[in-house]
Structures are given as structure tokens and as C-alpha cells.
């Protein structure tokens, strides 16, 4: 199996993927290191292998030659939300953040 993923020493997602492999006694060997989720999709589409990405990015891969499968029963990953300091959050944005916190 060829693994396309994020740099585990730089990316929190990459580090979480590496921890999941190690915790389950699986060999962690990164064949292609990429900086972005969309790059994971394009590299897997072009070269084969597997990639593990964020669900939001996976939803936008419908036009690529990829099969997307959800992974169930994984430990939650912390989310970070970014916004501009000089712009107040809209009411809709605050609703989304509240819903995410409840998860």
C-alpha cells in the first residue's frame, strides 16, 4: 500500500494519522508527502495508493477518479477555526461554531 499524506512533523493531521498507524501496530511508511488535502487527492488520483484527508475536502473530490470511504470509530481530531480579527463573526458563523462545539 502506498500512502500519500501530510508531513507528520509539521501537520497535526499528519501526526494524528501516524499515531493511528502506530497505535494499531501498522507500519507507517509515507510514500508521498504533500502540504494540502487537495494535493493528497490529486496525487492519489494520478499515482494510486491511498490518502487520508478531511471529510470536507473529500466531499469535493467527486470529479476526480477516486473512491471515497468514511472511516468510522476514529478518535476525534481537534479543530481550529480561523477568522479575521477586524471582522466580527456573523450570526450564522457563530451557530456553526456552537454546533461544532456540541459534537
FENKAZI-V556730 format. One record per residue. N is the residue number from 0. OMEGA is omega in whole degrees, 0 to 359 (none if undefined). Layout:
n,omega
N,OMEGA
N,OMEGA
//
This chain:
n,omega
0,175
1,183
2,174
3,184
4,181
5,176
6,183
7,178
8,182
9,187
10,175
11,178
12,178
13,179
14,179
15,179
16,179
17,179
18,180
19,178
20,184
21,182
22,181
23,176
24,180
25,177
26,178
27,178
28,182
29,181
30,180
31,182
32,183
33,183
34,188
35,178
36,182
37,177
38,175
39,181
40,182
41,180
42,178
43,179
44,183
45,190
46,183
47,183
48,177
49,175
50,177
51,187
52,177
53,181
54,181
55,178
56,181
57,180
58,181
59,182
60,185
61,181
62,180
63,179
64,184
65,171
66,183
67,179
68,177
69,175
70,182
71,174
72,175
73,178
74,181
75,176
76,178
77,178
78,174
79,178
80,179
81,173
82,181
83,182
84,185
85,180
86,177
87,178
88,177
89,178
90,180
91,178
92,179
93,177
94,180
95,180
96,178
97,179
98,179
99,179
100,181
101,179
102,none
//
